[in-house]
Amino acid sequence: MDKLVITGGARLTGEVAVSGAKNAALPILCASLLSSEPLTLRNVPALNDIATMLKLLTRMGVTVTREGDSVTLHAGGVIEPVAPYELVKTMRASILVLGPLLARLGEARVSLPGGCAIGARPVDQHIKGLQSMGAEIGVEHGYISAKATRLRGARLFTDMVTVTGTENLMMAACLADGETVIENAAREPEVVDLAQCLSAMGARISGAGTDVIRIRGVPRLAGATHRIMPDRIETGTFLCAAAITGGDVRLTGTSTGYLDAVVDKLMDAGCDVQAEKTPAAESVRLIAPARLKAVSIRTAPYPAFPTDMQAQFMALNAVAEGTAVIRETIFENRFMHAVELQRLGADIRIDGNTAVVSGVNRLQGATVMATDLRASASLVLAGLVADGETHVERIYHLDRGYEGIEAKLTRLGATIRREKA
Ligand code: EPZ
């Protein structure tokens, strides 16, 4: 298993490009199952999770061709509607094939995604919604077996805001008979990007980005070409890298448009964040203060502060001036980076879903272990400012969601290298 070796102390400066959004690309790749015509996607990030999803779709019979950051998927042949355990266990987002398979083929057999480090992450809302649309669904031997002659439109209400739940139900509804209304829908930008791609394929969707999404079913969807939106969490993570090192960094190919809650907190911490827009491109520049001020955060569904940025802000607060309170309200076990940050000298007290972080002047480099994708990012951020060397082990977690992170950080002046552990 690889590790990253980081020597702290460099102030990050310069410019780096942000990749396409993992959490938009994953559902949009699955949307290819909804049509017998080719779907071409641009700005697809080169990530392990994307590779896993393409492997799953290929195993089902989807023809996949890649050229740089463009991917063309063609589900025009025989499709085997099965998502096996050995692939689903490595990537929970595989559940996103369930809705499209049911809608297009009327059957699906998808392994229950296990929990993961950050929580149990059940999929009961996905199943409940599809059953309301007429699917017969059984769960046995660790698999979801689903059948539906034709899904019918329904009024759906999810018990909590669920991003992939909303996405699964929205994709299923595109080919259902009649109108589906999803209430309490997720408002995340990635849901909007998926809706835009589905609409380009001929779906009739309104309300994406609000908590009520209406979908009028159509007999079939066509092919389309769609550009994946920029990754707002990668953007936020690199803004944090600039912030924690007292740097001055420009991120290109992205905007602050979907990061208001995060940008507000970075400005409260003392950073100057500038959105730059030309007719040709958008970028974001962050100029950090010599030392950050502590900022308290509370995660919640979009447009509130995203849970996927919580770990990164715990790293910022670990070396900021003052004390911050971090409340995690989405996942039940998303503080595993705290004990690793404590190994670097951070002063963090955990009480249930609340962490109290008192900033220290310096962290000390040490060997730490990544436990999940965003926890890994927070350890890298801490390593950028810790005294001496920090070895971050098990960075396969990091490779799931950040394209070439060490190359991008090196370009900004960080001292970081990958080693075989
Ligand atoms: C998506 O996960 C993202 N993944 C996650 O990003 C992100 O953290 C999460 O949304 C919240 O924003 C993708 O989009 C691929 P949820 P998802 O369903 O859809 C509970 C990353 O780092 N719930 O919105 O799985 C669930 O347990 C990843 O890129 C149910 O109880 O999250 C959680 O507590 C991590 N039953 C809450 O709802 C259900 O049927 C929100 O989960 C569904 C969800």
Residues whose N, C-alpha, C, O or C-beta is under 5 A from the ligand:
A	BS01	EPZ	N23 L26 A93 R121 P122 V123 D124 Q125 H126 M160 V161 T162 V163 T164 G165 T307 D308 I330 F331 L373 R374
